[in-house]
Amino acid sequence: MADMEKLYAERLKRYVTAMRNEKPDRIPIRPFVAEFTAKYCGYNSQEVSYDYEKAFEAARRCAAEFDWDAVVANMVYGWMGLVHAIGLKYYAVPGVDIPPDTAFQYIEPPEEQAWMRADEYDQLIEDPTGYLFNVWLPRVSTDVRAMGQPTSLRNNLSFLKGGMAMLTYFNAFGTQVARLREESGTVSAICGILKAPFDIIADKLRGYKGLCTDMYRQPDKVLKACEAMAPHLLHVALSGADPDKNVPVGLWMHRGCVPFLSPAQFERFYWPTLKEIIEELWRHGHQVLFYAEGEWNPNLKYIAQLPDLSIIYHVDRGDIFEVHRAVGHKFCISGGIPNELLAFGTTDEVRAYCKKVIDGVARNGGYIMDASAIMQDEPKIENVRAMTDFTREYGVY
């Protein structure tokens, strides 16, 4: 136990030092592994999606056997038990709607059947939580009834089942984080969750096509809706943030990148409310893991407006070397190792690319090793091990 606590302290210091854009003893290794952990441990996607204890166990085993510095307690974040407890319609479930060895999928309805209608912005703006509870939830759940409709024992129990399921799942994370620390000295990579207000509308309310139409037909409503939701999203982020202010709040961004939005649309619709939330979190001492899914390099001039050290910029499809030139003096950078390389390349190619990235962006610290995107079951095990082992050997300062 004492040895593990010492190892944990070393890893936490290494991780935090890099996130503060400084030079640790070596480059931290913090892979965002999801269904990859299932593949490594002999499970399929259905098993880790339904049985979160198997997902937890797989994350712990990978952390220990790969000897990583930090991992997410469970990157297979969509628990299908909760989906079934309240009958959510917007997930395709492994082993039910899709093959059991396929990661769960998000289902976006046709524009004319969007979960939020085009003429409902005023309701959302007036009372975001009331709208979600009274209008949105009955549409996305098979068991919840809209106001004025007949209810049954099954309808009423859906709230009880859903609440109990959510509490059970979320409470289990505390034990998981403690076990990672005690069993392998591994740091929990993030704490708390944030989404951009625009992404809430695009992902769960109007859908991408509907929101694109709204930006032209009723742009002021879109802006006011983002502004109305921002305080609620800030509250959620703060309520789950690390009280010790070491590890960052997780932010996965979806619809703000090219080609979903032009830089001009990003500046007008996406950026103002998200920027304010990140700045407010930083005023409270919390960094944000700015997980830039897709191609965000055209928006770097806006991201550079954020306070120094307020984010860790994670690179997916963007040019990591351009990111380093533009914002590397302000923020720690992570990622940048292509998932397709980990899936289809050789171990020698993986090592060579890791060397290229380390030489190009990590010489003065402020870099965390990871793949470009969340690792589902595509990466070869030997390639993830090559990325890990090479970084541990070559990434020493």
Buried (B, 14 or more C-beta within 10 A) or exposed (E): EEEBEEBBEBBBBBBBBBBBBEBBEBBBBBBBBBBBBBBBBEBBBBBBBBBBEBBBBBBBBBBBEBBBBBBBBBBBBBBBBBBBBBBBEBBBBBBBEBEBBBBBBEEBBEBEEBBBBBEBBEBBBEEBEEBBEEBBBBBBBEBBBEEEEEEEEEBEEBBEBBEEBBEBBEEBBEEBBEBBBEBBBBBBBBBBBBBBBBBBBBBBBBBBBBBBBBBEEBEEBBBBBBBBBBBBBBEBBBEBBBEEEBBBBBBBBBBBBBEBBEBEBBBBBBBBBBBBBBBBBBEEEBBBBBBBBBBBBBBBEBBBEBEEBBBBBBBBBBBBBEBBEBBBEBBBBBBBBBBEBBBEBEBEBBBEBBBBBBEBBBEEBBBBBBBBBBBBBBBBEEBBBBBBBBBBEBBEE
